[in-house]
Amino acid sequence: MRLVFWLSTLTVAYVYAGYPVLLAVWARLRPRPVPRAAEAAAVLPTISIVIAARNEAARLPARIGNLLALDYPAEQRQIIVVSDGSSDDTMAVLARYGRQVDAVAAVAAGKAAALNAGVARATGEILIFADARQMFAPDALRELVAPFADPGIGGVTGTLLLDCEASEVGGLRAGIERRRTAGDRRSRAGHGRNRRTVDRDRRRRVESTIGDGVSLYWRYEKQLRMLESAVGSTIGATGAIYALRRTLYRPLPADTILDDVLTPMRAVLAGYRVVVSEHAFAFDRAAVDADAERRRKVRTLAGNVQILGQEPRLLVPFVNPVWLQYVSHKVGRLIVPYALLGLFAGSVALAAEHAVYTIALVTQCAFYLLGGYGAWLELRSANVAQGTAADPAQPLAANGVANA
């Protein structure tokens, strides 16, 4: 059991601490800079922004308004929105924009198929993938395409800022949120059938009960990606804002869960870098509660397992140029839960032998008890909120109108 204990300890320590330290030293010794907008060529590439949307009629006016207002020449920009079998007024909303938006009506086949349909319509040199929910900073497109001035860069991921993060670009976020709110009001006035969707978005503006934890983890994850970018390529992209050379896009399997990992990693396997543009900002809200965050994490883990079957080459050294980073970052996260079980089992079996194992066991029990207590508080809060929403005497609480 000593071997199990120490192997498990080393695995967890390497994945979450050793690997970031290794990257930091590597980036300091052999950095590979990424061009910024001010350093890029004066001639901007043509771009195609691709959004897959299902029943997003309530969000699309604000989202498209945001894209049209961005600092990028209109003649160099194409906006493509694919309706993935929407049953609401999505296509009617898109029709209002005429030639400003290429609207694609597709049968309901999932996001991957919708992205394939959107890329098939694309004419730009650079594909930019976005979602209907998030908003971009005014200069996001220029910052996102700037690194492509380096012919060795095949993909670029932007930087997602959550509302629970303090940021020097908070003023930009506030302005964007005001425009989004105004767009929601217009959408409600003109589309009564979308009222339920808008109300759901307003309820999500209640302050996240796990915002501090999500913010801490997301800052850690972004720093890890920037270090990976600095030494070569990051592992995956931020689905809300990433770009790819159109020549590198390969159609996604219909059941793909994480297009924002599979697509960039295929570019890496083709010999190109995928880098982070830390000044290309998109804005989003943190998960409202632990249950929503749990569903997101489960989806991410399932997607990472799926990718190993879709691209087994990622596990082959010398075939995957970023094999060390991929195994340390993605595969390591899949191994950690089993390492934690091994660590706990080893601590229980060896606790009587030495104080080190006793301290390890007590520490783990304390963390797990705190986690259980937090889960209980979250469940209690959810039950109280449900009870309040059911009380007709509390209409404001039921509508969830608190500001995030």
PEJO-V771730 format. One record per helix or strand of 2 or more residues. SS is the DSSP state (alpha for helix, beta for strand). FROM is the first residue (numbers start at 1). TO is the last residue. If there is no record, write none. Layout:
SS:FROM:TO
SS:FROM:TO
This chain:
alpha:2:29
alpha:37:39
beta:47:53
alpha:57:68
alpha:74:76
beta:77:84
alpha:90:95
alpha:98:100
beta:102:106
alpha:111:121
beta:126:130
beta:135:136
alpha:140:149
beta:153:162
alpha:170:190
alpha:192:204
alpha:211:231
beta:241:245
alpha:246:248
alpha:259:269
beta:273:284
alpha:290:310
alpha:312:315
alpha:323:350
alpha:355:389
alpha:395:399
